[in-house]
Amino acid sequence: MNSGKHETGRSPREVYADIIDLPHWDSPVHPRMTMHERAAQFAPYAALVGYGDMVKEEARETGLWTEPGEDEAGELDRALERIGALLAEGLIPACTVTFFEPDEKKDGGAFVTEEKRVRRIDTARRKLVFTERKGISGTYEEIGFDRIARIEGIIPEGG
């Protein structure tokens, strides 16, 4: 084992005496790196950037739409009739709507329950149109009848 001696038998301080006490060289072009920048050079290399996100997305579960049964469909029809009657009276009904929101990235989606105020019922397009506006365009939010699972708590409000 080497005990701090150079091959010639001299100590490293003797061997490198001509350069050991010289000042640290600084580049005239490149500024000196911070300790953080120097450490970043040795950070682990992520060859599969985005792979972890892709695995999480694949593992994320989504639900499936189920058609309402005969009883639920009847309740939904009665709720729509009640809303239509309130709208005809010049009132703006508030209600709790449970609807299916399709997932943007994969098959399926999730059931969402929100309190909404109904602006009108569009029977031609089979949609409920709400008083809330969406996005930059400012169009009214709407939900197709085929995505509505339940309408509850219908409360008439002033028009």
URFEN-V515396 format. One record per backbone hydrogen bond with DSSP energy under -0.5 kcal/mol. CO is the residue of the C=O (numbers start at 1). NH is the residue of the N-H. Records with the same first field share a line. If there is no record, write none. Layout:
CO->NH + NH
This chain:
4->12
6->9
10->6
11->14 + 15
12->16
14->17
16->19 + 20
19->22
34->38
35->39
36->40
37->41
38->41
39->42
40->43
44->46
45->47
46->49
47->49
48->51
50->54
51->55
52->56
53->57
54->58
55->59
56->60
63->109
69->73
70->74
71->75
72->76
73->77
74->78
75->79
76->80
77->81
78->82
79->83
80->84
81->85
82->86
83->87
84->88
85->89
86->91
87->90
91->93
92->157
93->118
94->155
95->97 + 116
96->152
97->99 + 114
98->149 + 150
99->101 + 112
100->102
101->110
108->103
109->63
110->101
112->99
114->97 + 116
116->95
117->131
120->122 + 129
121->123
122->126 + 127
126->145
127->122
128->143
129->119 + 120
132->141
134->138 + 139
139->134
141->130
143->128
144->147 + 148
145->148
147->100
150->98
152->96
155->94
157->92
